[in-house]
């Protein structure tokens, strides 16, 4: 088994814009719609997981947290049918 290196790359954005493209499974982070970083292989399910964790642990707006939690439950119920 070949060894793999692990790398962390840090970019700083002053005015970031995020755009998700489901057709290409990618997240684009750009600086005011100009230079950008493209993160490939990110699915909508990955984003939903990220948002779920953010709403659960990072968001302080209780009303918004409750709204998202309810919507996520409804979405999961529909997908299970």
N, C-alpha and C positions, 0 to 999 in steps of 0.2 A: 504494500500500500504506500503510495507516494505521500510525502509530507505536504501539507498545505500551509500557506502563511495566512495569518489573520491580520487584516488591515482596517484601521478606522480613518476615515477621511472627514474632516470637519470643514464645513462651509459656513460663512456668516452672511446673512442677508439683512439688509436694512429695511426693505419693504417687500417681504416675500409674498408671492402669489402661488397658490397650490391649485393644480388641475389634475383630475383623475380621468384617464382614458380607458374605459372598459374594453373597447375593441382591441387595444394593444396591451392590456393588463400592465399599465404603468402609471406612475405618479410623477408629475413634472413639478418641480419647485423652481420658480424663476424670480429674478430680481426685477420687479416692476415690468414684467412681461418682456424682458430682454434676455440676458444670459440665463441659462437654466441648467439644472441637473435633472437627468431622467433616471428614475428608479424603475427598472423593468422587472416583471415577474410578480407584481403586486396585484392580487385579485381583489374583487369587491368584498369577498369574505374576509380577507386580511384587513381591509380598511374597517369593516364592521367590527372586527375584534379589537382593533386599535381604539375605535371610537367608544366601544363598550367599556374598555378599561379606563379611558380618559374620563368618561362620564361617571364611572363608579368611583375612581380614586382622585381625579384632578379637578373636576368641575365643582364650583361652589354654589352655582345657581340651582337651588333645589327644584324649582318648578320645571326648568329645562331638563334636569336629570330625570325627574318623574315622567315627563313627556316622552323622552327618548326611550326609557326603560319600557314603557307601555307599548310604544310603536315597535320596538324590537321583539317583544313577546308576540304581538300580532303578526309580524312578518314571519317569525319562526313557526307559528301555528299554521299559517297558510302554506309554508314550504313543506310541512310535515304531512299535509293532506294528500 
